[in-house]
């Protein structure tokens, strides 16, 4: 069951983690290898802004343990500029970079902007295009509640796209399981990206994670409250709480 729960942060290349997490003598090029000694998974956030070179991804993979996983973020060209319209060419460009590394990838994160509303035709066409990538899984993070409609959820389940549970005071939240993979992002409970979660909240999610894994789901959880290193502290705490639940004796 442990292998079905993956907890990490939304990236590793944060300069403000120097001396909070990364020792003074660790160079930025060595951050990922150091990070991977402490966490089993990370999102790749910079692929949202600019797709990396395929060779760069290969270097990342070579610097981490064989069982370390990455969840890359889809280019904003598709999610924010095109808003999922005409997805074929952007998906081809994305998988030209990441396609050869499938065994190292968790779900592909697609994050939509707040002004992107659900439309069955556009969403359905996008999902049908993702169906061509059978070896990969997709997770959709939405910022508009229209995506929580019955028709939207039905389409996600049909195409096995995970609805991201976005934990933040400012974002709409729906805990609706739409695929085998359950994907969560913790952006900060009050101040976005810069506030910590309480141990009580982490305990609540640890219980959910253990139950979901017991049901056969794969759980992916990422902390995006990177300011002040809160993401690191919360990820470690949640992992400890999950481990305690998994290892506690049966009654």
FENMO-V880778 format. One record per pair of residues at least 12 apart in sequence whose C-alpha atoms are under 8 Angstrom apart, sorted by the first residue. I is the first residue (numbers start at 1). GAP is how many residues later the second one is. Records with the same first field share a line. If there is no record, write none. Layout:
BEGIN
I->GAP / GAP
END
This chain:
BEGIN
1->212 / 213 / 245
2->241 / 244
4->209 / 212 / 213 / 214 / 215
5->204 / 208 / 213 / 214 / 215 / 216
6->34 / 35 / 212 / 213 / 214 / 215
7->32 / 33 / 34 / 213 / 214 / 215 / 228 / 231 / 232
8->31 / 32 / 33 / 34 / 35 / 213 / 214 / 215 / 224 / 227
9->32 / 33 / 34 / 212 / 213 / 214 / 215 / 217 / 222 / 223 / 226
10->32 / 33 / 34 / 35 / 212 / 213 / 214
11->31 / 32 / 33 / 34
12->19 / 20 / 23 / 30
13->15 / 18 / 19
14->212
15->13
16->211 / 212
17->211 / 212
20->208 / 209
21->208
22->12
32->28 / 31 / 32
33->30 / 31
36->28 / 29 / 32
40->27 / 28 / 29
41->27 / 28 / 29 / 30
42->27 / 28 / 29 / 180
43->27 / 28 / 29 / 30 / 179
44->26 / 27 / 28 / 29
45->27 / 28
46->27
47->25 / 26 / 27 / 28
48->25 / 26 / 27 / 28
49->26 / 27
50->25
51->24 / 43 / 46
52->45
53->44
54->42 / 43 / 44
57->40 / 41
58->43
61->43
66->38
67->37
68->36
69->35 / 36 / 37
70->34 / 35 / 36
71->34 / 35 / 36 / 37 / 38
72->33 / 35 / 36 / 37
73->35 / 36 / 37 / 38
74->20 / 34 / 35 / 36 / 37
75->15 / 19
77->13
78->12
79->31 / 32 / 33 / 34
80->32 / 33
83->29 / 33
84->38 / 39 / 42
85->37 / 41
86->40
87->39 / 42
88->41
102->33 / 34
105->31
106->30 / 31
107->29 / 30 / 31 / 32 / 74
108->28 / 29 / 30 / 31
109->29 / 30 / 31 / 32
110->28 / 29 / 30 / 31
111->29 / 30 / 31
112->28 / 29 / 30 / 31
113->29 / 30 / 31
114->28 / 29 / 30
115->28 / 29
116->26 / 27 / 28
117->27 / 28 / 29 / 30
118->26 / 28 / 29 / 34
120->31 / 32
124->31
127->29 / 32 / 34
128->31
131->28
137->23 / 24
138->22 / 23 / 24
139->22 / 23 / 24 / 25 / 44
140->21 / 22 / 23 / 24
141->22 / 23 / 24 / 25
142->21 / 22 / 30
143->28 / 29
144->28
145->27
148->26
153->25
156->22 / 23
157->21 / 22
160->18 / 19 / 20
161->17 / 18
162->15 / 16 / 17 / 18 / 19 / 20 / 21
163->13 / 14 / 15 / 16 / 19 / 20
164->18 / 19 / 20 / 21
165->18 / 19 / 20
166->18 / 19 / 20 / 21
167->17 / 18 / 19 / 20 / 21 / 22
168->18 / 19 / 20 / 21 / 22 / 24
169->19 / 20 / 21 / 23
170->22
180->36 / 37 / 38
181->36 / 37 / 38 / 39
182->35 / 36 / 37 / 38
183->36 / 37 / 38
184->35 / 36 / 37 / 38
185->36 / 37 / 38 / 39
186->35 / 36 / 37 / 38 / 39
187->36 / 37 / 38
188->36 / 37
192->33
193->31 / 32 / 33 / 34
194->31 / 32 / 33 / 34 / 36
195->30 / 32 / 35
196->29 / 34 / 35 / 38
197->37
199->38
202->32 / 35 / 36 / 39
203->35 / 38
205->33
206->32 / 33 / 35 / 36 / 39
207->35 / 38
209->33
210->32 / 35 / 36
222->13
223->12
END
